[in-house]
Amino acid sequence: MILNDLGYQKLQDLKRALTIIEDGMEKGIENAGLIRNFVTDVANNLVAAFKLVTGVSIEATATVAVGANVQLTAAIMPITAENQLVTFDTSDITKATVNASGLVHGVAAGVATITVRTIDGDFTDTCTVTVTA
């Protein structure tokens, strides 16, 4: 698992919460409501932190004829990540173009690399597209 800065901070909050719980148990039940509220807040924040993107993948290879299209599909990890937005780019617009939704259009015979990039976390993956005549 990749632990980003937000996730690390949330884990530190959880450690502090556990310390407060231990202290509260030593001091008695009078702090129970405060402790319960704090732990609930930390737990909710941890859940939110782990909805961050940890990676992305697309097909490793694809083939498309000149003048035809092929759809690439980006898979965001984890699937529960809140920000599912990605961008696509091509290494060679003279061979293949790609639109914002991953639709690749064959322009001329050859090879182009399509890169998908997540908005959250800046993770990337590539697909080698062979364009056939």
N, C-alpha and C positions, 0 to 999 in steps of 0.2 A: 504494500500500500504506500502510495506517495503521500507524505504528510506536508501540506503547505503551511504557510505562516498562520493562517486562520485556524486550521486544525490543531496546530501545535499550541496556540494560545488557548483553545478550548480544552485541550488536555491539561494544561497548566491550571485552568479554572477548576477542573474536576479534582485535581490533586488538592487544591485549596479547600474545596468543598469537603473532601474526605477528612482533612485536618479539622475543619470546623465541626463536622459530625463527631469525631473522636473527642474533641474538647467538650462539645455539648453533652455527650454521654457521661462524661466525668462530672459535669456541673448539674446534671439532672434534667428532668422533663421540662422545666420552664422555658428552655430554648427550642423545644421541639417544633413549634410552628414556624419560627424563623428559619430553622435548619431545613425543614421540609420545603419551604418556599424557595430557598436558595438552591437546593439540590435540584428541584424541578426546573428552575430557570437554567441552570448549567446543563442539565440533560437535554432540554429543548434546544439550547444553543449548539450542543454537540451534534444533535441530529441534523440541524441546519448546516453545520460545518461540513459534514460528510456527504452533503448533497452537491458538493463541488465536483467539477469535472476532474477525472484522474487520467483520462486518455481518450483516444479516438482511433478508429480503424476503418479502412475501406478495402475493397478488393485489391489483391496484390497485382493482378494483371487484368487487362481487358483488350478485346479486339473489336474494331469498328471499321466498316468500309468507308471509303471516301464518299461524302455526301450523306452518310447515315449517322444515326445517333445511338449512344449507349448510356444508360443511367447508372451512375455510381451511387452507392448508398453509404453514408457515414454512420458509424455506430459509436455513439458517445458512451463512455464508461464513467461512472456507473449509469445504468439506464434510468436511475432515479435522479440524476443530476438536474438541477433546476434550469441551468442555461444550456440549451441544446443547440445554440447557434454556432454555425461554422462558416468558413469561407473556402472557396475552391480557386486554384490557380493552375495554369499550365506552364510548362517549361518552354514550349515552342508553339506559338499561335499559327505558324505556317504549316504545322502538322495536325494539331487538334486544338479546338477551343472548348471551354467549359463554362457553363453559366452558374449562377448563384445556387442553384439546387442540385448541382452535380451532373447535369446532362452534358455529356461530351459529344462534340460534333467532329467527325473526321473531315479534315480539310485537304490533306495530300498524303500520299503514301510515306510512311516513316514511323518514327517512335517519338512519343512525348510523355513526360512524367506529369501526372496530375497530383497536386498536393492539396490535402484537406487540412485546415487549421481551425482549432477551437477558439472561440472568442474568450471563454473562461479558461485560463491556464496556458493558452498558447501551445497546446499539444498538436503534433502533426503526424500524418501518415501519408504514404505515397502509393500511387498505382501507375504501373507502366502500361501505357496504352499503345498498342500497335495498330496503325492505320493501314488498311490494305486497299490496293487499287481495284 
